[in-house]
Amino acid sequence: MKIDRRQFALPVLALGLGVGFMSVVPAFAGADEDAIAKNVEAFRAAQAAGNAEGIAPLCAEELSYSHSSGSVDDKAALLAGVKNAKYKWTSLEYKNPTIRVVGPAAIVRFNFVGEQEFTDGKKTPQNLHILMNWQKQGSDWKLLSRSATKL
């Protein structure tokens, strides 16, 4: 019986997928996928903590950041919004992430699930589909654009 790469790759990929975010990158994935996965997790952690200083180095200067409301921020507006937020995240997960590297660009998709608590005590759940585009700039991967769609 002859087995080609595609027949072998699917079972290996299925075994490589587990529970955590880093599991989206199978063991045989390249360094670029690993670096992007780490950056996406660093972005999520900084976002959840309201840490603009943690977000800043992950973003390209040319950032276009689209919210589910339709508003669009550049890098400066995004960082100011994080610094001056009138809410905190009580939970924030990036579920079912996928990463696809295409040359010096990467397409990242995931389900953004969380809950915000505002200063008045009101809690608002969030359930969004996110599309991030990362660009390799030198040896670093930077978030170039982000788009959110309500689910």
SULTATA-V873768 format. One record per helix or strand of 3 or more residues. SS is the DSSP state (helix for helix, strand for strand). FROM is the first residue (numbers start at 0). LEN is the number of residues. If there is no record, write none. Layout:
[[SS FROM LEN] [SS FROM LEN]]
This chain:
[[helix 4 12] [helix 20 4] [helix 30 19] [helix 51 5] [strand 58 8] [helix 74 9] [strand 86 16] [strand 104 14] [strand 122 15] [strand 139 11]]
